[in-house]
C-alpha cells in the first residue's frame, strides 16, 4: 500500500520549458559577460542542455544541480567564485521569472485529490527551499504538502538515493511513489528502491528517456481517472 507520493517540480508540476528555456539562455549570456568568456554562446547553450529551442532532458539545465553546471563551466573559468555566482544567479532567476510560472494543467486538482484520499504528498527538487515554497504558495498549494526535499534541506541531489532519507520519516521506501519528467527522476526512484516510479511526458523527457519508469503517462492529471492508476489491473 502506497502512503506518500513524491513529485519532482520542474516539468512535473511546473511548465518547465516555458520559463527555464529563457532562463538558460540568459544564464549563458550572464556567464559570458561576468567571467569575460570568449566561447560562442550557442556552444555554451548546448553544453548546459539547450538544443535549439528545446531542453535536453539529460542536460545540466534539466537536472538543475549546481554540480552539473560547475562541471561544465569550470572548463571556461578558474574563478573560485563560480559556485557562489551560480547559486546566486539561480535564486535571482527564480525570483525574477516567478510571475511567468505556470502550473501544468490539472496538477493542483490531483494534489488536492490525493490529500482528500489520505495520501501524504511531497516534492523533491534540486531547487532551494525558499523558491520551492514560493512556487507552491503562489498557487495556494503549500498547505497540501507534507514534506519538501530541496537542495539546501539535505546534502544530496537527485539521482542520489540518499535524497530519499528525509521522506523515510513518513513512509518506508516501498510505500513511496516517485513522479518525474527526467531520467534523473526515474533513476533516483530506482536507486532509492521506492515502490513505484512514474514518468510524465509534460516536461523535457520523452518515452525513450523515461523507459525505465514503471509507468509512463502524459501528465500528472492522468494518475487519477475515477481511481488511481496504481490500483488498476
N, C-alpha and C positions, 0 to 999 in steps of 0.2 A: 504494500500500500504506500502510495506516494504522499508525502506530507508538505514538502517545500518545493516551490517552483522558482528557479533562478533564471532571470533574464539578463542577457547582455543588453547594453544601452544602444549604442550607435548602430543603426541598420536593423535593429530588432524592435526597439521601442521608438527610436528617433529616426526620422527620414534623413539618413546619413549623407548621401551624396549631394543633396540639395545645398547643404551648408558646408560640409567639410571639403568638397572639391574646391570651393572658393578659398577656404582657409589654407588648404595645401599649397595652392598657387601663391597666395600672399606670403605664406611661411617661407617659401623658397626665395621670393623677392627680398624679403626682410633679411634672410640669412646672408644672401649675396651682398647686400648693402652693408649690414652690420659688421661682417667679418672681411669685407673687401675681397670677395672670392671672384676669380676670373672665369670659372666654369660656366658653360652655357646653361641658361635657366631651364630649357626643355630637358636637357640631360639630367639635371638635378631633380626635376619633377618626376622623371621616370625612375630615378634612384629611390625616391621615397614612396613610389607606388601610384603615380598618376600616369595613366596610359591614354593620352589624348584628352578626352572628356570623360573618362571612366576611371574609377579607383580600383587598383589591383587588390583583390581580397587577401593576398599574401604579403602585401607591402607594409612599410612602416606606418603609413597614414591610416590604413585599415586597422592595424593592431593597436596603434595609439600609445606605444610604450616609449618612454624616454630612451631606454637602452637601444631600441631599434634605430632611433634617429641618430644617436651618438655614434653607433657603429658605422653608419653611412657618412655622416657629416664630418667626423673626425679625420676623414681622408683629405678634407679640404682646408682644415684649420687645426692648429695645435693649441689654440687658446684654452686655458684652464677653465675659463668661464662658460664653456659651451653648454654643459649640462644645466647650469643655473639659468642661462639665457633661454634654453629650450623650455624648461619648466615655466619660466615667467611668461614666455610668449604664448604657450598653450592655454594658460589660465587667462591671459589677456584676450585671446581669440574667443574662448568660451563665453566670456562676459560680453565682448564686443558684438558677437553674432547671435546672442541669445534671443533677440527679437525675431530671428529668422527660423528658429527651431519649430519643427512640426512633428507632432506625434503621428506615427503611422496609423492610418485609419483603423478603428476597431480595437486597438490595444487597450485603451482605457476601459472599455466595457469588459474585456476579458479579465483584466486585473481585478475589477470590482466583482465579477462573477466568481473568480477563484476565492476571494475573501469571503464572499457570501456562502460558498460551499465548504468552508472550513479549512482551506489550504493556507499555508503561510507563503508569503511572496517576498522575493529578494531580488536584488540587482547586483551583478558582478561586472565591474568595468575597470579598464585601465586608466580612467579619468580620476580626478581627485574628488574628495568627499564634498567640498563646498559646491563645485559646479554640478555634481550629480544631484545634490539636494535641491539646488536652484532649478534644475531642469524639471524634476518631479513636482516641485512646488508650483512652478509656472503653469502646470496642467492639473493642479489640485489633486495630485496622486501620492504625495509624500506620505500621507497618513495611512495609506494602504500597504506600505512596505514594512516588513518586519526586520529586514537586515539589508544593509548596503555594504558591499565589499568593494573597496576602492584602492587606488594605488598608494594612498597615504594612510590607509587604515590598517594595513598589514604590509610586510616587507617583500611580498612576491607579486608577480604579474602573470596573467594568463599567457601561455598554457600550463604553467607550473601547477601541479596538482595541489601544492600546499596552499594555494589561494582558497581552497575549499575549507580550510581549518576553521575559520570563524563560523561557518554555516553548520558545522558539526555539533554546535551547542544547541541547535534547533532540531536536527534530524540526522539519522545515520546516512551515510553516503548512498546506500541503496534505496533510500526513501526520498531522494532528491532528483528533480528533473532539471536539466540544463538546456536552455533555449538560446540559440545564437545564429548569426548570419555568416560567420567566417570559419575557415578551417581551424583557426586557433581556438575558437569557442568549443568546437566539437572535440578537438584534441585534449583540451583542458578537461572536459567532461569524462572522456575515456580514461585519461590518466588518473583522474580522481576517483574513478570507478563509481560514478553516480548511477542511479537506477535506469535513467533514460536520457538520451540526447536527442534533441530535435533541432534540425536545421531549418532556417527560414530563408526564403528567396527574396525577401523585401529589402535586403541590403546589398553588399558587394559580392557575396558568394553565389555561384551558380550550382546546378545539380552536381557537376563533376567535382567542384570544390568541397561540397558537403557530403560526398558519397559515403563517408564513414559514420554519418549520423544514423541513429536507429530509425528515425522518421524524418522526412523532408516535406515541408508544407510551404504554401505560398507566403503566408504571413501569420502573425500571432493569432489573429482572429479566427483562424482555421482550427485552432485546438479545441474549440467548443462549438458543436452544431447539434444542439439537443442533448449531447453528452460529450464527455472528453474523449479525444482520440485514443488515449491510452487505456480506455475502458472498453474499446470496441474490439471485437474478434478480428 
